[in-house]
Amino acid sequence: MATASHPPFDASLGNALGASFETYRTNTTAALRLLVGQQQWREQLLKLEQRRIERDREAVEGLLESLRTARDWTDFAVATQSVWRDYLGASTTLWQEGMAAAMQGASTWSESARDFTQQWQEACAGAQAGASKVPGALPMREWMNAFERAMSSAANGAAHPGKAAGTGHAHRASAGGGQHGH
């Protein structure tokens, strides 16, 4: 019974394909890092929301206790002032923590975007260098130039029928806008 060999990604793909895979790996890593950051941000928001709910519950319980123990409206007013002071103090603290979390999230996202851009540029440079080492492979810029020349030549041939390389059926197809029905 033969066992299958599983070489590392880069070794099994060769230089050019390995560099392309490296670009893919970089993109996937960046996307997953952004998802992790998003999950951490959600956890922070949920913790802050839980604390807001606790703050509100404590305020309502404090108001109920003030109402239960008050002998008159003056006692109730004094007791509720204490409840409101605690509520506003807790709200200020939560607001400050929320702003700090937002600033930290923006900083983390900025760092992730910078790291992603740097890794992507390195991977693209590696892919281009790897492609230039493979016999017969054209770097992207040369390929695009060749493609543009071919498209320009085809467009010029359609615009100037006398200069077209081919005549007959192929010429009628390009002049008629398509190959079907001519």
C-alpha positions in Angstrom: 0.0 0.0 0.0 1.5 3.3 -1.1 1.3 6.3 1.2 0.7 9.8 -0.3 3.3 12.4 0.3 2.1 15.9 1.3 4.9 18.4 0.6 4.7 21.9 1.9 2.5 24.4 -0.1 5.3 26.4 -1.5 7.5 23.4 -2.5 4.6 21.6 -4.3 3.5 24.7 -6.3 6.8 25.8 -7.7 8.2 29.3 -7.6 5.5 31.2 -9.6 2.6 29.3 -8.2 4.1 29.4 -4.7 4.3 33.2 -4.9 0.7 33.3 -6.0 -0.3 31.1 -3.2 1.7 33.4 -0.8 -0.5 36.3 -2.1 -3.6 34.2 -1.4 -2.3 33.2 2.0 -1.6 36.9 2.8 -5.1 37.9 1.8 -6.8 35.1 3.7 -4.7 35.9 6.8 -5.7 39.5 6.6 -9.3 38.7 6.3 -9.2 36.3 9.3 -7.4 38.9 11.4 -10.1 41.5 10.6 -12.7 38.9 11.7 -10.9 38.3 14.9 -10.7 42.0 15.5 -14.4 42.3 14.8 -15.2 39.6 17.3 -13.1 41.3 20.0 -14.9 44.5 19.3 -18.3 42.8 19.6 -17.2 41.3 23.0 -16.2 44.7 24.3 -19.6 46.2 23.2 -21.5 43.4 24.8 -19.6 43.9 28.1 -20.4 47.6 28.0 -24.0 46.9 27.2 -24.2 44.4 30.1 -22.8 47.1 32.5 -25.4 49.6 31.1 -28.2 47.1 31.9 -26.8 46.6 35.4 -26.6 50.4 35.9 -30.2 50.8 34.8 -31.4 47.9 37.0 -29.6 49.4 40.0 -31.2 52.8 39.4 -34.7 51.3 39.2 -34.1 49.2 42.3 -32.8 52.4 44.1 -35.9 54.3 43.1 -38.1 51.5 44.3 -36.3 51.4 47.6 -36.5 55.2 48.0 -40.3 55.0 47.3 -40.7 52.2 49.8 -38.8 53.9 52.6 -39.9 57.5 52.1 -42.2 59.0 54.6 -43.1 62.0 52.4 -42.2 63.6 49.1 -39.2 65.4 50.6 -37.7 62.1 51.7 -38.4 60.6 48.3 -36.8 63.6 46.5 -33.6 63.5 48.6 -33.3 59.7 48.1 -33.8 59.9 44.4 -31.1 62.6 44.1 -28.7 60.1 45.4 -29.9 57.5 43.0 -29.6 59.9 40.1 -26.1 61.1 41.1 -24.9 57.4 41.1 -26.7 56.8 37.8 -25.0 59.8 36.1 -21.6 58.9 37.6 -21.9 55.3 36.2 -23.1 56.7 32.9 -20.0 59.0 32.6 -17.7 56.1 33.4 -19.4 53.9 30.8 -19.2 56.7 28.2 -15.5 57.2 28.9 -14.8 53.5 28.6 -16.9 53.3 25.4 -14.8 56.2 23.8 -11.5 54.5 24.9 -12.7 51.2 23.3 -13.7 53.0 20.1 -10.2 54.7 19.9 -8.5 51.4 20.6 -10.6 49.7 17.9 -9.8 52.3 15.4 -6.1 52.0 16.2 -6.2 48.2 15.9 -8.0 48.4 12.6 -5.4 51.0 11.3 -2.5 48.7 12.4 -4.2 45.7 10.7 -4.7 47.6 7.5 -1.1 48.8 7.5 0.2 45.3 8.1 -2.1 43.9 5.5 -0.9 46.4 2.9 2.7 45.7 3.7 2.3 42.0 3.5 0.3 42.2 0.3 3.0 44.3 -1.4 5.7 41.9 -0.3 3.6 38.9 -1.6 3.0 40.6 -4.9 6.7 41.5 -5.3 7.4 37.8 -4.5 4.9 36.6 -7.1 6.3 38.9 -9.8 9.8 37.8 -9.0 8.7 34.1 -9.0 7.0 34.5 -12.3 10.0 36.0 -13.9 12.1 32.9 -13.0 9.6 30.5 -14.7 10.5 30.0 -18.4 7.9 31.4 -20.7 6.0 33.4 -18.0 5.6 37.1 -18.6 5.4 39.5 -15.7 2.0 41.1 -15.4 3.0 44.5 -16.9 4.4 42.8 -20.1 1.4 40.6 -20.4 -1.0 43.6 -20.1 1.0 45.5 -22.7 0.8 42.5 -25.1 -2.9 42.2 -24.5 -3.4 46.0 -25.1 -1.5 45.8 -28.4 -3.5 42.8 -29.6 -6.8 44.6 -28.7 -5.7 47.8 -30.4 -4.7 45.8 -33.5 -8.1 44.1 -33.6 -9.9 47.4 -33.1 -7.9 49.0 -35.9 -8.6 46.1 -38.2 -12.3 46.5 -37.5 -12.2 50.3 -38.0 -10.1 50.1 -41.2 -11.2 47.0 -43.2 -8.6 47.5 -45.9 -5.8 47.1 -43.3 -7.2 44.0 -41.7 -5.0 41.0 -42.0 -7.8 38.6 -42.9 -10.5 38.8 -45.5 -13.6 36.8 -46.2 -15.8 35.3 -43.4 -13.7 36.6 -40.5 -13.7 40.1 -41.9 -17.5 40.0 -42.4 -18.0 38.8 -38.8 -16.0 41.6 -37.2 -17.6 44.3 -39.4 -21.1 43.0 -38.7 -20.5 43.0 -34.9 -20.7 39.3 -34.4 -20.2 35.9 -36.0 -23.7 34.6 -35.7 -25.9 34.6 -38.8 -23.4 36.0 -41.3 
